[in-house]
Amino acid sequence: MQTSNLRSVVLVGGGLSSSILAWYFRSTHPLVEITIFDEKSEAELSKKTWSFHRSDIGQEYERIRPLVNFSWPQYEVRFRSYSKIYDSEYSTLKPSHLKKRLEEVGVNFYINCKVQIVDAQTVSHANGVVKADLVIDGRGQSPYSKGTCGYQKFHGLEIQTVSDHKIAVPILMDATVNQIDGYRFFYVLPLSKDRLLVEDTRYSDTTELNVSDYKNEIARYCADVLKIQIKEVTSEETGVLPIPFAPRLAKTFLFPTIGTAGQYCHPVTSYTLADSVRVSKEICQLENINTTSVMDLLNQYRESRAKVNSFYFKLNRLLFLAGKPTERWRIFEHFYAMPASTVARFYAGETTALDKMRILSGKPPVPILDAIRVLRKSEMEFT
Ligand SMILES: Cc1cc2nc3c(=O)[nH]c(=O)nc-3n(C[C@H](O)[C@H](O)[C@H](O)COP(=O)(O)OP(=O)(O)OC[C@H]3O[C@@H](n4cnc5c(N)ncnc54)[C@H](O)[C@@H]3O)c2cc1C
């Protein structure tokens, strides 16, 4: 039941976090007018695939089930010394489907429309000014300064294969490949019997990404490892995502800011759906929804995540600042050897004290002196 005096919300940016919040608003506050503005075209908006583990969001999965395009009951990881199949559901949303569902439930979704946030109740665009009771900033990732993050960079091809590729479950990491430019793995999603998304991903120190090199590498991987023939490339996606070494300070934000713009995402993987779902649920449960209450809630949420996120930022520093880039794969190989429950809690951002001990114990995957040097550094050096 709607209890708040809220009548209108403007979401700036039509990416994952805004779309999830709009979906929650629609189901909890059906009378509130929801408007999304995104500067991109429909085609540009579509160049992403948003995946997540069902266990990241528990029972909230039911609420977002209508938005899911694909899901698989298992997924696989491959390393040089072992491969593993996890009995854990993995799902994917496509931006165009998400937008369509939002429009069907009455969300005003304007594309090709860059807006500025003027104040807490006003945004402006080329054709004028829009007022709303609540304006939320979901404009996505802003840059990090040099030396304060590493990068997860990737290029992916959605392909049609000549015949049945016979890949039944997603391969989230195939790290058996040649290790170049940091930790490198292939990511494969079987979208149908003759459609695959194949990505070449690297946890790298640099932002450079030569698309034609990546495309050649993907073609080679398809031929040599997957043993498939590509009939046609139907779409492409690319990303250079910062993997930060420390949290952003809350005072950075002038307006309620969600998603990666507010650093509400998993620090190690950049996955954003779990935080978006939790934040959206909590915003929609507020008795009085207004700029102040939402800002307060976002700050409280950030505080509540600070301890576990601090561990993830530490892992990022270990990953990028200790050991040689070409040896980074050892950290992931060590990590995935953990019990499935530890891996699931890691993705969900719910790593426990015991999990932390497990992750940091055993034969160190990076040189011990390097690890000590990096672990001694404080977050403050990277904010
Ligand atoms: C190719 C790709 C694949 C990815 N795959 C996954 C995945 O599988 N799972 C996952 O969790 N994460 C994935 N990510 C990470 C991803 O960035 C985030 O998870 C997610 O998109 C972040 O959501 P967001 O709402 O913070 O930002 P975004 O989704 O980036 O949305 C921000 C939006 O704001 C718009 N915008 C910016 N400024 C303005 C303005 N002034 N006016 C109007 N609009 C504006 C942008 O056009 C953009 O569409 C992927 C990223 C990329 C690039």
The ligand as a Tripos MOL2 file, in Angstrom:
@<TRIPOS>MOLECULE
LIG
   53    58     1     0     0
SMALL
NO_CHARGES

@<TRIPOS>ATOM
      1 C1         29.2250   -4.4400  -21.6550 C.3       1 LIG1
      2 C2         29.0080   -4.5180  -20.1810 C.ar      1 LIG1
      3 C3         28.5430   -5.7100  -19.6170 C.ar      1 LIG1
      4 C4         28.3380   -5.7910  -18.2470 C.ar      1 LIG1
      5 N1         27.8810   -6.9600  -17.7060 N.ar      1 LIG1
      6 C5         27.4990   -6.9800  -16.4210 C.ar      1 LIG1
      7 C6         26.8690   -8.1160  -15.8600 C.ar      1 LIG1
      8 O1         26.7410   -9.1480  -16.5080 O.2       1 LIG1
      9 N2         26.4110   -8.0580  -14.5910 N.ar      1 LIG1
     10 C7         26.5620   -6.9250  -13.8520 C.ar      1 LIG1
     11 O2         26.0600   -6.8530  -12.7220 O.2       1 LIG1
     12 N3         27.2320   -5.8650  -14.3250 N.ar      1 LIG1
     13 C8         27.6940   -5.8590  -15.5860 C.ar      1 LIG1
     14 N4         28.3270   -4.7780  -16.0890 N.ar      1 LIG1
     15 C9         28.7100   -3.7140  -15.2140 C.3       1 LIG1
     16 C10        27.6770   -2.6490  -15.4150 C.3       1 LIG1
     17 O3         28.2760   -1.4350  -15.7340 O.3       1 LIG1
     18 C11        26.8310   -2.4590  -14.2660 C.3       1 LIG1
     19 O4         26.4840   -3.6050  -13.6130 O.3       1 LIG1
     20 C12        25.5470   -1.7000  -14.5770 C.3       1 LIG1
     21 O5         25.3620   -1.3180  -15.9080 O.3       1 LIG1
     22 C13        25.6420   -0.5210  -13.7070 C.3       1 LIG1
     23 O6         24.3840    0.0170  -13.5930 O.3       1 LIG1
     24 P1         24.2330    1.5620  -13.3730 P.3       1 LIG1
     25 O7         22.7960    1.8230  -13.3330 O.co2     1 LIG1
     26 O8         25.0640    2.0130  -12.2430 O.co2     1 LIG1
     27 O9         24.9040    2.2360  -14.6570 O.3       1 LIG1
     28 P2         24.5940    2.0240  -16.1770 P.3       1 LIG1
     29 O10        23.8760    0.7580  -16.4010 O.co2     1 LIG1
     30 O11        25.8690    2.2590  -16.8820 O.co2     1 LIG1
     31 O12        23.5730    3.2010  -16.5050 O.3       1 LIG1
     32 C14        23.9050    4.5490  -16.4960 C.3       1 LIG1
     33 C15        23.1260    5.2010  -17.6140 C.3       1 LIG1
     34 O13        23.1460    6.6030  -17.4200 O.3       1 LIG1
     35 C16        23.1350    7.2060  -18.6820 C.3       1 LIG1
     36 N5         23.5820    8.5850  -18.5150 N.ar      1 LIG1
     37 C17        24.7860    9.0230  -18.0740 C.ar      1 LIG1
     38 N6         24.8030   10.3610  -17.9990 N.ar      1 LIG1
     39 C18        23.5770   10.7850  -18.4020 C.ar      1 LIG1
     40 C19        22.9730   12.0580  -18.5320 C.ar      1 LIG1
     41 N7         23.6220   13.1900  -18.2270 N.pl3     1 LIG1
     42 N8         21.7070   12.1210  -18.9750 N.ar      1 LIG1
     43 C20        21.0100   10.9920  -19.2860 C.ar      1 LIG1
     44 N9         21.5370    9.7600  -19.1790 N.ar      1 LIG1
     45 C21        22.7960    9.6570  -18.7310 C.ar      1 LIG1
     46 C22        24.0510    6.3350  -19.5120 C.3       1 LIG1
     47 O14        23.7830    6.4770  -20.8810 O.3       1 LIG1
     48 C23        23.7250    4.9470  -18.9790 C.3       1 LIG1
     49 O15        22.8040    4.2570  -19.7970 O.3       1 LIG1
     50 C24        28.5940   -4.6810  -17.4410 C.ar      1 LIG1
     51 C25        29.0890   -3.5030  -18.0130 C.ar      1 LIG1
     52 C26        29.3040   -3.4270  -19.3600 C.ar      1 LIG1
     53 C27        29.8640   -2.1530  -19.9430 C.3       1 LIG1
@<TRIPOS>BOND
     1     1     2 1
     2     2     3 ar
     3     2    52 ar
     4     3     4 ar
     5     4     5 ar
     6     4    50 ar
     7     5     6 ar
     8     6     7 ar
     9     6    13 1
    10     7     8 2
    11     7     9 ar
    12     9    10 ar
    13    10    11 2
    14    10    12 ar
    15    12    13 ar
    16    13    14 ar
    17    14    15 1
    18    14    50 ar
    19    15    16 1
    20    16    17 1
    21    16    18 1
    22    18    19 1
    23    18    20 1
    24    20    21 1
    25    20    22 1
    26    22    23 1
    27    23    24 1
    28    24    25 2
    29    24    26 1
    30    24    27 1
    31    27    28 1
    32    28    29 2
    33    28    30 1
    34    28    31 1
    35    31    32 1
    36    32    33 1
    37    33    34 1
    38    33    48 1
    39    34    35 1
    40    35    36 1
    41    35    46 1
    42    36    37 ar
    43    36    45 ar
    44    37    38 ar
    45    38    39 ar
    46    39    40 ar
    47    39    45 ar
    48    40    41 1
    49    40    42 ar
    50    42    43 ar
    51    43    44 ar
    52    44    45 ar
    53    46    47 1
    54    46    48 1
    55    48    49 1
    56    50    51 ar
    57    51    52 ar
    58    52    53 1
@<TRIPOS>SUBSTRUCTURE
     1 LIG1         1 GROUP 0 **** ****
